[in-house]
Amino acid sequence: MITHSTEIKLFTGNSHKPLAEEIAKELQLELGNIEVGHFSDGESSVHIGETVRGRDVFIVQSTSTPVNENLMELLICIDALRRASAGRITAVMPYFGYARQDRKARPRDPITAKLVADIITSAGADRVLTVDLHAAQIQGFFDIPVDHLEGGTILYKYFRDNLMKEDRDNWVVVSPDVGSVARSRKVATKLDVPMAIIDKRRPKANQVEIMNIIGDVKGKTCLLVDDLIDTAGTICQGAEALEKAGAKEIYACCTHAVLSGAAIERIQKAPIKKLVILNTINLPEEKRIDKIEILSVAHLLAKAIENIYLDRKMSEVYDK
């Protein structure tokens, strides 16, 4: 049990209660008494059932599907905690929704990630704790501190310690597109294996055409690395291109498994032996196919919460 002159409180909304319970168990805490529901017209309702005056409060809520409802729950929870005189409020967002809208892709487009950052700050959050933002510059959209954790460390350690023990020389880390090159390079460096890049062209919206593979993948075991998988079009077409290029086996991993639309069907049919994901988003039972393995970020988030609470440096969360 962690101790401090100011009491810590951990609350959760409805987006991912199982993860919040895991975090509470890691911290040897009980989840705070909070009711998050709906009025008959669909409006979100929040009631905090215990005192939070002067407390150091953490509210766990991923803004995943249904995105707007979960975001609104988070905002109302933050407002309720602020009006109840909480000493400090940290929004723990394992998955930060709207992160892909971080720039103007076309004229007259919004920058919704910045808008969400402003709303969270205005609601009364004192800081934000999140995992693998789609675009790192989103940290600068906030006028409050943002602790940005690297969930990829859990993924590459899993592959290093389990699947790569005896045959590391035959592995290649593959970036599914140019946008993921920096992330894939970091994983390849950590695992001390070569890297390849899939060069793709997108002739129309929501269409992906694989053009070329840069690097040697023939006879190799390939690991496709991405931060987020939504419809799974990119990752599955990438796997098909690797298979055509002579790859021996294909694995894939990501931090955030959005898996919307026909994603599960595509993954099931794709030449991917295993997809390893983190539980930043609560994956429904109907989407938990045999090909998917889920690793937990509970320990990472719990350690980060403890370090924030005790004012320790964040780099310590990766020491173990």
C-alpha positions in Angstrom: 0.0 0.0 0.0 1.4 3.4 -1.0 1.3 6.1 1.7 1.4 9.9 1.6 0.2 12.9 3.6 -2.6 13.3 1.1 -5.0 10.4 0.6 -5.2 8.9 -2.9 -8.5 8.1 -4.6 -9.0 6.0 -7.7 -12.3 6.2 -9.7 -13.5 4.8 -13.0 -16.1 5.6 -15.6 -17.9 2.9 -17.6 -15.5 2.6 -20.5 -13.1 0.0 -19.0 -13.9 -1.1 -15.5 -11.9 -4.4 -15.7 -8.7 -2.4 -16.3 -9.5 0.0 -13.5 -10.0 -2.9 -11.2 -6.6 -4.4 -12.2 -5.0 -1.0 -11.5 -6.6 -0.8 -8.1 -5.4 -4.3 -7.3 -1.9 -3.4 -8.3 -2.0 -0.3 -6.0 -3.8 -2.3 -3.2 -6.6 0.2 -3.3 -10.4 0.0 -3.4 -12.1 1.7 -6.4 -13.9 4.9 -5.2 -17.6 5.0 -4.8 -19.0 6.6 -7.9 -22.3 6.2 -9.9 -22.0 6.8 -13.6 -25.2 6.2 -15.4 -27.9 7.9 -17.7 -31.1 9.8 -17.3 -34.1 8.6 -19.3 -33.3 11.0 -22.1 -29.8 9.6 -22.5 -27.9 12.4 -20.7 -25.0 11.1 -18.6 -25.3 11.3 -14.8 -22.6 11.2 -12.2 -22.7 11.0 -8.4 -19.7 10.7 -6.2 -20.6 8.7 -3.1 -17.7 9.7 -0.8 -15.6 12.7 0.1 -12.8 13.7 -2.1 -12.0 17.1 -0.5 -8.3 17.7 -0.7 -7.6 14.2 -2.1 -5.2 13.3 -4.9 -7.8 11.8 -7.4 -7.3 9.6 -10.5 -10.2 8.9 -12.9 -9.6 6.0 -15.3 -11.5 6.3 -18.6 -10.6 5.4 -22.1 -12.4 7.5 -24.7 -13.0 4.5 -27.0 -16.3 3.4 -28.6 -18.8 4.9 -27.9 -16.3 7.7 -28.1 -18.5 10.7 -27.5 -20.4 9.0 -24.6 -17.2 8.0 -22.9 -15.6 11.4 -23.4 -18.7 13.1 -21.9 -18.6 10.8 -18.9 -15.0 11.7 -18.3 -15.7 15.4 -18.5 -18.7 15.2 -16.1 -16.6 13.1 -13.7 -13.8 15.7 -13.7 -16.3 18.5 -13.2 -18.0 16.7 -10.3 -14.6 16.0 -8.6 -13.5 19.6 -9.1 -16.8 20.9 -7.6 -16.3 18.5 -4.7 -13.0 20.2 -3.9 -10.6 17.4 -5.0 -7.0 18.5 -4.3 -5.6 17.3 -7.7 -7.4 15.5 -10.6 -5.6 13.3 -13.0 -7.4 12.0 -16.1 -6.0 8.5 -16.7 -6.8 7.9 -20.4 -5.2 4.6 -21.6 -6.6 5.4 -25.0 -7.0 9.0 -26.1 -9.9 9.2 -28.6 -9.8 11.8 -31.5 -5.9 11.5 -31.5 -6.0 10.9 -35.3 -7.5 14.3 -35.8 -4.3 16.1 -34.9 -3.8 18.3 -37.9 -5.7 19.8 -40.9 -5.6 17.2 -43.6 -7.7 19.4 -45.9 -8.8 23.1 -45.9 -11.5 23.9 -43.4 -10.9 20.7 -41.4 -11.0 20.9 -37.5 -8.1 19.9 -35.3 -10.3 17.9 -32.9 -7.5 16.5 -30.8 -6.7 20.1 -29.7 -10.4 20.8 -29.0 -10.6 17.7 -26.8 -7.5 18.7 -25.0 -9.0 22.2 -24.3 -12.3 20.7 -23.1 -10.5 18.3 -20.7 -8.5 21.2 -19.3 -11.6 23.4 -19.0 -13.5 20.7 -17.2 -10.9 20.9 -14.4 -8.2 18.2 -14.9 -4.9 19.1 -13.5 -2.9 16.6 -15.5 -3.4 13.7 -18.0 -1.9 10.2 -18.0 -2.1 8.3 -21.3 -0.5 5.6 -23.4 1.0 5.8 -26.9 -0.6 8.8 -28.4 -1.1 8.5 -32.1 0.8 11.7 -32.6 3.3 12.7 -29.9 2.8 16.4 -30.5 -0.7 16.1 -28.9 1.1 16.5 -25.6 1.6 20.2 -26.7 -2.1 20.7 -27.2 -2.6 20.7 -23.4 -1.9 23.6 -21.1 -1.5 21.1 -18.2 1.1 18.3 -17.7 0.8 15.2 -19.8 2.5 12.0 -18.9 2.9 9.9 -22.1 3.7 6.3 -21.4 5.2 3.9 -24.0 3.0 0.8 -24.1 5.3 -0.6 -26.8 7.8 -1.7 -24.1 5.3 -4.3 -23.0 4.9 -5.6 -26.5 8.5 -5.9 -27.5 9.4 -7.5 -24.2 6.7 -10.1 -24.8 8.1 -11.1 -28.2 11.7 -10.9 -26.9 11.1 -13.2 -23.9 8.7 -15.6 -25.5 8.7 -16.0 -29.3 12.2 -14.9 -30.2 14.3 -16.8 -27.6 15.7 -19.4 -30.0 15.5 -17.8 -33.5 16.1 -14.1 -33.2 18.4 -14.0 -36.3 15.4 -14.9 -38.5 13.1 -12.1 -37.3 12.4 -8.8 -39.1 10.3 -5.9 -37.7 8.1 -4.5 -40.4 6.5 -1.1 -40.6 3.0 -1.4 -42.3 3.4 2.2 -43.7 5.7 5.1 -43.8 4.0 6.8 -40.9 4.9 3.9 -38.6 8.6 3.9 -39.5 9.9 5.7 -36.4 7.9 3.4 -34.1 9.0 0.3 -35.9 12.7 1.4 -35.9 12.5 1.8 -32.1 11.1 -1.7 -31.7 13.7 -3.2 -34.2 16.5 -1.4 -32.2 15.2 -2.7 -28.9 15.0 -6.3 -30.3 18.3 -6.0 -32.2 16.7 -7.3 -35.4 16.6 -5.9 -39.0 13.7 -3.8 -40.3 11.6 -3.6 -43.4 9.0 -1.1 -44.7 5.9 -1.6 -46.7 5.5 1.3 -49.1 1.8 1.8 -49.8 -0.3 4.2 -51.8 -3.8 5.2 -51.0 -5.6 6.1 -54.3 -8.9 6.9 -52.6 -10.1 7.3 -49.0 -10.4 4.0 -47.2 -8.5 2.1 -49.9 -5.0 0.8 -49.5 -2.8 -0.4 -52.4 0.4 -2.1 -51.5 3.2 -1.1 -53.9 6.5 -2.3 -52.6 8.4 -3.9 -49.7 11.7 -2.2 -48.8 13.9 -4.8 -47.1 14.5 -8.5 -47.1 11.6 -10.6 -45.8 11.9 -13.8 -47.8 12.1 -16.8 -45.5 11.9 -14.5 -42.4 9.5 -14.3 -39.5 7.9 -10.9 -39.7 6.5 -8.7 -36.9 4.2 -5.9 -38.1 4.2 -3.1 -35.6 1.5 -0.3 -35.3 0.2 1.9 -32.5 -3.5 1.4 -33.5 -5.5 -1.0 -35.5 -9.0 0.2 -36.5 -10.6 -1.5 -39.6 -7.4 -3.7 -39.9 -7.2 -2.9 -43.7 -3.6 -1.7 -43.5 -2.3 -4.5 -41.3 -4.0 -7.3 -43.2 -3.0 -6.1 -46.6 0.5 -5.7 -45.3 0.5 -9.3 -44.1 -0.8 -10.4 -47.5 2.1 -8.5 -49.2 4.6 -10.1 -46.9 3.2 -13.6 -47.6 3.5 -12.9 -51.4 7.1 -11.7 -50.8 8.0 -15.1 -49.2 7.8 -14.4 -45.5 7.9 -17.6 -43.4 5.5 -16.5 -40.6 3.8 -13.2 -39.8 2.9 -11.8 -36.4 1.4 -8.4 -35.6 1.1 -6.2 -32.6 -0.4 -2.9 -31.6 -1.2 -0.8 -28.5 -4.7 0.2 -29.2 -7.1 -2.4 -30.7 -10.0 -0.3 -31.9 -11.1 -3.1 -34.3 -14.2 -1.5 -35.8 -16.3 -2.6 -38.7 -15.1 -5.8 -40.4 -11.7 -5.8 -38.6 -12.2 -9.1 -36.8 -13.3 -10.9 -40.0 -10.3 -9.5 -41.9 -7.8 -10.5 -39.2 -9.3 -14.0 -39.1 -8.8 -14.4 -42.9 -5.4 -12.7 -43.0 -2.1 -14.7 -43.0 -1.3 -13.4 -39.5 -0.4 -16.2 -37.0 -1.0 -14.1 -33.9 -2.0 -10.5 -33.1 -0.8 -9.3 -29.8 -2.6 -6.2 -28.3 -2.7 -4.2 -25.1 -5.9 -3.8 -23.1 -6.0 0.0 -23.3 -9.5 -0.5 -24.9 -12.0 -3.0 -23.5 -12.3 -5.7 -26.2 -15.8 -7.3 -26.1 -16.0 -11.1 -25.8 -17.4 -11.5 -29.3 -14.2 -10.0 -30.7 -11.8 -12.2 -28.7 -10.8 -14.7 -31.4 -8.0 -17.3 -30.9 -5.6 -15.3 -33.1 -5.7 -12.3 -30.6 -3.6 -12.3 -27.4 -4.2 -9.5 -24.9 -1.5 -8.1 -22.6 -2.3 -5.8 -19.7 -1.1 -2.2 -19.1 -2.4 -2.3 -15.5 1.1 -2.6 -13.9 2.5 0.2 -16.1 -0.4 2.5 -15.3 -0.4 1.6 -11.6 3.3 2.4 -11.4 2.8 5.7 -13.2 -0.1 6.6 -10.9 2.1 5.8 -7.9 5.0 7.9 -9.2 2.6 10.9 -9.9 1.2 10.6 -6.4 4.6 10.4 -4.7 6.2 13.0 -7.1 8.8 10.5 -8.4 10.3 10.7 -11.9 8.3 8.9 -14.6 11.3 7.1 -16.1 11.2 4.7 -13.1 8.1 3.0 -14.4 10.2 1.2 -17.0 12.9 0.0 -14.6 11.3 -3.4 -13.8 
